[in-house]
């Protein structure tokens, strides 16, 4: 049974600015889908700060015609770089077109990236439909108070 008095930590508020910090990622079989989605939403994405893993970022920058911060390729550490940025509150949301039917050599990194997004309560879109809903939300261009668990109890626990 749920008991609110037993909750482990309180939430803190992180303000997300109107200009978002968006991470775009796609597995090889989904890169075309992500590029087509991004081209369709170019005007909506253009004023936000976009970063992407290696190859995806290079393709997006060429196709969109604006600066994309490019990290390492996913299998070379790009997924882990994004996970670290999420933990450091440097990413506001993640759009990750992943291929659930194709095994990836870096599956543990993919799982860790998605885990970080959930741990730090950032929005995640894993397919075009969820990305469409997210990008068209009225919250996209406004301030948003994101609730993040205050992990101080966990950090300060006694061993």
C-alpha positions in Angstrom: 0.0 0.0 0.0 1.2 3.5 -0.8 2.2 5.6 2.2 3.4 9.1 1.4 5.1 9.4 4.8 7.5 6.6 3.8 8.9 8.4 0.8 12.6 8.5 0.7 13.2 12.1 -0.6 11.5 15.3 -1.4 11.5 16.8 -4.9 13.3 20.0 -5.9 12.4 22.2 -8.8 14.6 22.7 -11.8 13.5 25.5 -14.1 13.7 24.7 -17.7 14.1 27.8 -19.9 12.0 28.5 -23.0 15.1 27.7 -25.1 15.7 24.1 -24.4 18.8 22.0 -24.5 17.8 19.0 -26.6 19.7 15.8 -27.2 19.0 14.0 -30.5 20.1 10.4 -30.9 19.3 7.7 -33.4 20.4 4.1 -34.1 21.6 3.4 -37.6 18.2 2.0 -38.8 16.4 5.1 -37.4 18.7 7.9 -38.5 16.6 8.6 -41.6 13.4 8.8 -39.5 15.0 11.2 -37.1 16.4 13.4 -39.9 13.0 13.5 -41.6 11.4 14.4 -38.3 14.0 17.1 -37.6 13.6 18.6 -41.1 9.8 18.7 -40.7 10.3 20.5 -37.3 13.3 22.6 -38.4 11.7 26.0 -37.5 10.7 24.7 -34.0 14.1 23.3 -33.3 16.2 26.2 -34.7 16.2 28.4 -31.6 17.0 25.6 -29.2 20.5 24.3 -28.3 20.8 20.9 -30.0 23.4 18.3 -29.3 23.7 14.9 -30.8 25.9 11.8 -30.9 28.5 11.7 -33.6 27.2 10.5 -37.0 23.6 11.6 -36.2 24.9 15.1 -35.3 26.9 15.4 -38.5 23.9 14.4 -40.7 21.5 16.7 -38.8 23.9 19.7 -39.1 24.2 19.2 -42.8 20.4 18.7 -43.4 19.2 21.4 -41.0 21.8 24.1 -41.8 22.4 25.2 -38.2 25.0 24.3 -35.6 24.6 21.0 -33.8 27.0 20.2 -31.0 28.4 16.8 -31.9 29.5 14.4 -29.2 31.2 11.0 -29.7 29.4 8.3 -31.7 27.1 6.3 -29.4 29.3 3.1 -29.4 32.4 5.2 -28.8 31.0 6.9 -25.6 28.4 9.4 -26.9 25.6 7.8 -25.0 27.6 8.0 -21.8 28.5 11.6 -22.5 24.8 12.4 -22.8 24.0 10.5 -19.6 26.6 12.5 -17.8 25.1 15.8 -19.2 21.7 14.7 -18.0 23.1 14.0 -14.5 24.7 17.5 -14.5 21.4 19.1 -15.6 22.8 20.1 -19.0 20.1 18.4 -21.1 16.4 19.3 -20.8 15.1 16.5 -22.8 16.1 13.6 -25.0 14.8 12.4 -28.4 16.2 9.0 -29.0 14.9 7.1 -32.0 16.2 3.7 -31.0 15.8 0.4 -32.8 14.2 -2.2 -30.5 14.5 -4.9 -33.1 18.2 -4.7 -33.8 20.8 -5.6 -31.2 23.4 -2.9 -30.6 27.0 -3.4 -29.5 26.5 -0.7 -26.9 23.1 -1.8 -25.5 24.3 -1.3 -21.9 25.2 2.3 -22.7 21.7 2.8 -24.3 20.0 1.4 -21.2 22.2 3.6 -19.0 21.3 6.7 -21.0 17.5 5.9 -20.8 17.9 5.2 -17.1 19.6 8.6 -16.5 16.7 10.3 -18.3 14.2 8.6 -15.9 16.3 9.1 -12.8 16.5 12.9 -13.5 12.9 13.1 -14.7 13.6 14.6 -18.2 11.2 14.0 -21.0 12.1 11.2 -23.4 10.7 10.6 -26.9 11.7 7.2 -28.4 9.7 7.4 -31.6 8.2 9.9 -34.0 4.8 9.9 -32.4 6.1 10.8 -29.0 8.5 13.3 -30.5 5.6 15.0 -32.3 3.6 15.3 -29.1 6.6 16.7 -27.2 7.7 19.2 -29.8 4.2 20.5 -30.3 3.5 20.9 -26.6 2.8 24.4 -25.3 5.5 23.8 -22.8 8.1 23.6 -25.6 8.6 27.3 -25.7 7.8 28.3 -22.2 9.3 27.9 -18.7 8.7 24.6 -17.0 9.2 23.6 -13.4 10.6 20.1 -13.6 10.4 18.1 -10.4 13.6 16.2 -9.6 14.0 14.0 -6.6 16.4 15.5 -4.1 19.0 12.7 -3.8 20.7 14.3 -0.8 19.3 11.5 1.5 20.9 8.9 -0.8 24.2 10.9 -1.2 24.5 11.5 2.6 23.6 8.1 3.8 25.8 6.4 6.5 27.7 3.3 5.6 
